[in-house]
Amino acid sequence: MAVSEFVSFRDRLVGACAKAIVGKEKEITLVAVCYLCGGHILLEDVPGTGKTMLFRAFSKACGGSFKRIQFTPDVMPSDVTGIHFYNMKTGDFEFRPGPVFVDLVLADEINRATPRTQSSLLEAMAERQVSVDGETRKLGDTFMVAATQNPIESYGTFPLPEAQMDRFMMRLKLGYMQRAEEIGVALRRDTGNIIEWIEPVVSTEETLQLREQLDTIEISEPVIGYILDIIEKTRNDVRFHIGASPRGTIALVKASRAYAAFQGRAFVTPDDVKFLAPYVLAHRLHYRTAVGSGESEALFLEMLETIPVPTEA
């Protein structure tokens, strides 16, 4: 399979989502990387920057099923995974699937749910299955959790545990638009309905076919060594209490392959790894002092600059 097919896949997704989310091609590309790799993504930013709209647009462009869970403290685990109920007409217990039985589920303001409800997503995110009343039910091959949270507001929120943070392939921020872009969005008359106009541009079958081809993207021994240098540094640096997990290593390798293919290359470069590492690893680390997400990324980038980058002989 030619890398041009990966490029076409990326261009179609970015082009469709850009109709609703202006000036965020890099962020849309990273969401596409997670989707192609079968990963989950956490979008952390202040209110009003388009987090929910981005995922709604992306789900429309992917053509898969989509549901949104608005997390609040009173949301129960059964509201996420589903529940068995007694059907008086049939006289039997039946299973009513929860909103996770879709291709893309939006966990909106996930940190407003209680730890018990947050934990109901752990099995789904790690194994693509849920267990309810002793029965295990499989989720779809393209199942993806896209979660949002506000990093500033703390009232009525519950911090995500390390086990759940480690299940997100990436953590992103959208940030504010450029002045000219924001003027264009402010004057746009169709903001409310623009999501409905987005048509599917890729299929589930195409996504799975491309996913099977990711292993053909070459990653050389020096580049693998560079990835392990970064991972080991997070485990040995005195600023971090807990370093990146093996799951983080696997995620960085997968993401690097997908990102390289999206750039039209059949091989991974150290620059691909260096670009992706903050998005893939920074949120997985446990810092010795309490830091916000912005500070954690700054500390990670500071550490990253101390690691020699492999070059051609």
URWO-V900766 format. One record per pair of residues at least 4 apart in sequence whose ideal C-beta (glycine too) atoms are under 8 Angstrom apart, sorted by the first residue. I is the first residue (numbers start at 1). J is the second residue. D is the distance in whole Angstrom. If there is no record, write none. Layout:
# URWO-V900766
i = {I	I}
j = {J	J}
d = {D	D}
This chain:
# URWO-V900766
i = {1	1	1	1	1	3	3	3	3	3	3	4	4	5	5	6	6	6	6	6	6	6	7	7	7	7	7	8	9	9	9	9	9	9	9	9	10	10	10	10	11	12	12	12	12	13	13	13	13	13	13	13	13	14	14	14	14	14	15	15	16	16	16	16	16	16	17	17	17	17	17	17	17	17	18	18	18	18	19	19	19	19	20	20	20	20	20	20	20	20	21	21	21	21	21	21	21	22	22	22	22	23	23	23	24	24	24	24	25	26	27	27	27	27	28	28	28	29	29	29	30	30	30	30	30	31	31	31	31	31	31	31	32	32	32	33	33	33	33	33	33	33	33	34	34	34	34	34	34	34	35	35	35	35	35	35	36	36	36	36	36	37	37	37	37	37	37	37	38	38	38	38	39	39	39	39	39	39	39	40	40	40	40	40	40	40	40	41	41	41	41	41	41	41	41	41	42	42	42	42	42	42	42	42	42	42	42	43	43	43	43	43	43	43	43	43	43	43	44	44	44	44	44	44	44	44	45	45	45	45	45	45	45	45	46	46	46	47	49	49	49	50	50	51	51	51	52	52	52	52	52	53	53	54	54	55	55	55	55	55	56	56	56	56	56	57	57	57	58	58	58	59	59	59	59	59	60	60	60	60	60	61	61	61	61	61	62	62	62	62	62	62	62	63	63	63	63	63	64	64	64	64	64	64	65	65	65	66	66	66	66	66	67	67	67	67	67	68	68	68	68	69	69	69	69	69	69	69	69	70	70	70	71	71	71	71	71	71	71	71	71	72	72	72	73	73	73	73	75	75	75	75	75	76	76	77	77	77	77	77	78	78	78	78	79	79	79	80	80	80	80	80	80	81	81	81	81	81	81	82	82	82	82	82	82	82	82	82	83	83	83	83	84	84	84	84	84	84	85	85	85	86	86	86	87	87	87	87	90	95	95	95	97	97	98	99	100	100	100	100	100	100	100	101	101	101	102	102	103	103	103	103	103	104	104	104	104	105	105	105	105	106	106	106	107	107	107	107	107	108	108	109	109	109	110	110	110	110	110	111	111	111	111	111	111	112	112	112	113	113	113	114	114	115	115	115	116	118	118	118	118	118	119	119	120	120	121	121	121	122	122	122	122	123	123	123	123	124	124	124	124	124	124	125	125	125	125	126	128	128	128	128	128	129	129	129	129	130	130	130	131	131	131	132	139	141	141	142	142	142	145	147	149	149	150	151	151	151	153	160	160	161	162	162	162	162	163	164	165	165	165	166	166	166	166	167	168	169	169	169	169	170	170	170	170	171	171	171	171	172	173	176	177	177	177	178	179	180	181	182	183	184	185	188	190	190	193	194	202	202	203	204	205	206	207	208	209	210	213	214	214	214	214	215	216	217	217	217	217	217	217	217	217	218	218	218	219	219	219	219	219	219	219	220	220	220	221	222	222	222	223	223	223	223	223	223	223	224	224	225	225	226	226	226	226	226	226	227	227	227	227	227	227	228	228	229	229	229	230	230	230	230	230	230	230	230	231	231	231	231	231	231	231	232	232	233	233	233	233	233	234	234	234	234	234	234	234	235	235	235	236	237	237	238	239	239	239	239	240	240	240	240	241	241	241	242	242	243	244	244	244	244	244	245	245	246	247	247	248	248	248	248	249	250	251	251	252	252	252	252	252	252	253	254	255	255	255	255	256	256	256	256	256	257	257	258	259	259	259	259	260	260	260	260	260	260	261	261	263	265	268	268	269	270	270	270	270	271	272	273	274	274	276	277	277	277	277	278	278	278	278	278	280	281	281	282	282	282	282	283	283	285	285	287	287	287	291	291	291	292	293	294	295	296	297	298	299	300	301	302	303}
j = {5	209	210	213	216	7	217	261	264	265	266	8	264	9	210	10	210	213	258	261	262	264	11	261	262	263	264	12	13	32	36	202	206	207	210	262	14	29	32	262	15	16	61	201	202	17	28	32	58	61	62	201	202	18	25	28	29	32	19	201	57	60	61	198	199	201	21	28	31	54	57	58	61	198	22	24	25	28	57	194	197	198	50	53	54	56	57	194	195	198	27	28	50	53	54	57	174	177	181	184	185	177	178	181	28	50	54	174	29	30	31	54	172	174	32	54	58	33	259	262	34	41	170	172	279	35	41	54	55	58	146	172	36	58	262	37	39	170	255	258	259	262	276	39	40	41	144	169	170	255	39	58	62	142	144	207	207	210	211	214	258	169	211	214	251	254	255	258	141	142	144	211	144	168	169	170	251	254	255	125	144	145	146	147	167	168	169	144	145	146	147	168	169	170	171	172	110	147	148	149	160	165	168	170	171	172	283	51	54	55	146	147	148	149	171	172	173	174	148	149	150	151	171	172	173	293	49	51	148	150	151	173	174	175	150	151	152	150	174	175	176	54	174	55	148	174	56	68	106	108	148	57	195	58	174	59	104	106	146	148	60	66	68	106	195	61	195	198	62	104	146	64	66	103	104	106	66	195	198	199	200	198	199	200	201	202	103	104	142	200	202	204	207	200	201	202	203	204	102	103	104	140	142	204	102	103	104	102	103	104	105	106	99	100	102	105	106	99	105	106	108	75	79	80	99	105	106	107	108	75	108	109	75	107	108	109	110	111	112	113	117	109	112	113	112	113	114	156	79	80	113	114	117	80	117	81	116	117	119	120	82	83	98	132	98	99	117	98	99	100	117	120	121	98	100	120	124	130	132	95	96	97	98	100	101	130	132	137	95	96	98	132	93	94	95	96	132	133	93	94	96	92	93	94	91	92	93	94	94	132	135	137	101	137	130	105	105	121	124	130	139	143	145	137	139	140	140	143	140	142	143	144	204	142	143	144	146	143	144	145	146	146	147	148	121	145	146	147	148	147	148	148	149	150	118	147	148	149	160	149	150	157	158	159	160	156	157	158	117	118	158	118	158	119	158	161	120	122	158	160	161	164	161	164	124	130	125	145	164	126	163	164	167	127	129	130	131	128	129	130	139	143	145	145	164	167	168	167	138	139	140	141	143	136	137	138	139	136	137	139	135	136	137	137	143	204	208	204	207	208	168	168	157	160	157	292	293	294	157	164	165	165	166	242	284	286	167	168	171	283	284	245	247	248	284	247	283	251	254	255	280	251	255	279	280	279	282	283	293	279	293	182	181	182	185	182	183	184	185	186	187	188	191	194	194	197	197	198	206	207	207	208	209	210	211	212	213	214	217	254	257	258	261	257	266	257	258	260	261	265	266	267	268	266	267	268	223	224	253	256	257	267	268	224	267	268	225	226	270	310	227	256	268	269	270	273	310	228	253	229	310	230	270	273	307	309	310	231	249	252	253	256	273	232	249	233	307	308	234	244	252	273	277	281	304	307	235	243	244	248	249	252	281	236	243	237	243	303	306	307	240	243	244	281	285	300	303	240	243	244	243	243	303	288	287	288	299	303	285	286	287	288	286	287	288	285	286	285	248	249	281	284	285	249	284	250	251	284	252	280	281	284	253	254	255	280	256	273	276	277	280	281	257	258	259	276	279	280	260	268	272	273	276	261	268	262	263	272	275	276	265	266	267	268	269	272	265	266	272	269	272	273	273	274	309	310	311	275	276	277	304	309	280	281	282	300	304	282	297	300	301	304	284	285	300	293	296	297	300	293	296	296	300	291	296	299	295	296	299	296	297	298	299	300	301	302	303	304	305	306	307}
d = {6	8	7	5	7	6	8	5	5	6	5	6	7	6	7	7	6	8	8	4	6	8	6	8	6	8	5	6	7	7	7	6	7	8	6	8	6	6	6	4	6	6	7	4	6	6	7	5	7	5	7	6	6	6	5	5	6	7	8	7	7	7	4	5	7	5	5	5	8	7	5	6	6	8	7	8	6	7	7	6	7	6	8	6	8	8	4	5	6	7	8	7	5	6	5	6	8	6	5	7	6	5	6	4	6	7	7	6	6	7	7	7	6	6	6	7	7	7	8	6	7	8	6	6	6	6	6	7	8	6	8	7	6	8	7	6	8	8	5	5	5	7	8	4	7	5	7	5	6	7	8	7	7	8	6	7	6	6	6	7	5	6	7	7	8	4	6	5	8	8	8	6	7	8	3	7	6	7	7	5	6	4	7	7	6	5	6	7	8	5	7	6	6	5	8	7	8	5	8	7	8	8	4	7	5	7	7	5	7	7	7	7	5	8	8	5	7	7	7	5	8	5	6	7	6	6	5	6	8	8	7	5	5	7	6	7	6	6	5	7	7	5	6	7	4	6	6	8	7	6	6	6	7	6	7	6	7	5	4	8	7	7	8	7	5	6	6	6	6	7	8	6	4	7	5	8	8	6	4	7	7	6	8	6	5	7	7	7	8	7	6	8	7	3	8	7	6	7	7	3	6	8	6	6	4	5	8	6	7	5	8	7	4	8	5	5	7	7	8	4	6	7	7	6	5	7	7	6	7	8	5	7	5	6	6	5	5	8	5	4	7	8	5	7	6	7	6	7	5	7	5	8	5	8	6	6	6	5	8	4	7	4	7	8	7	8	8	5	7	6	7	5	7	5	6	5	7	4	6	6	6	5	4	8	7	7	6	8	8	6	7	7	5	7	5	8	7	5	7	6	6	8	6	8	7	6	7	5	7	7	8	8	4	8	8	6	5	7	5	6	6	7	8	8	6	8	7	7	6	5	6	7	7	8	8	5	6	8	7	6	7	5	8	7	7	6	7	4	7	8	5	6	6	7	7	4	7	6	7	4	8	4	6	7	6	6	6	7	4	5	7	7	6	6	6	7	7	8	7	6	7	6	8	7	8	8	5	6	7	6	6	6	7	6	6	6	6	7	7	5	6	7	7	6	8	4	8	6	7	4	8	7	5	5	6	5	6	7	6	7	7	5	8	7	4	8	6	5	6	7	8	7	8	8	8	6	5	8	7	5	5	7	6	7	8	6	7	8	8	5	6	6	6	7	5	8	7	5	8	7	6	8	7	4	6	7	7	4	7	6	8	7	4	4	7	7	7	7	6	6	6	6	7	8	5	8	7	7	5	6	7	6	6	6	6	7	7	7	8	7	5	6	7	8	7	4	8	6	5	8	6	7	6	6	4	7	5	6	7	7	6	7	4	7	7	7	6	6	8	4	7	8	5	7	6	6	7	7	8	6	7	7	5	6	7	7	5	6	7	6	6	8	6	6	7	6	5	8	7	8	8	7	6	7	7	6	7	7	5	7	5	8	8	6	8	6	8	6	7	6	6	4	5	7	6	8	7	7	3	7	7	7	6	7	7	6	6	7	5	7	6	7	5	7	5	7	4	6	4	7	5	5	6	8	6	7	6	8	6	7	5	5	7	6	6	5	6	7	6	6	5	7	7	6	6	5	8	6	6	5	5	5	6	6	6	6	7	5	7	6	5	8	6	5	7	5	7	7	8	7	5	7	8	6	5	5	8	6	6	6	7	7	5	5	8	8	6	5	6	6	6	7	8	7	7	8	5	5	4	7	7	7	7	5	6	7	4	5	7	7	7	7	6	6	6	6	7	6	7	8	7}
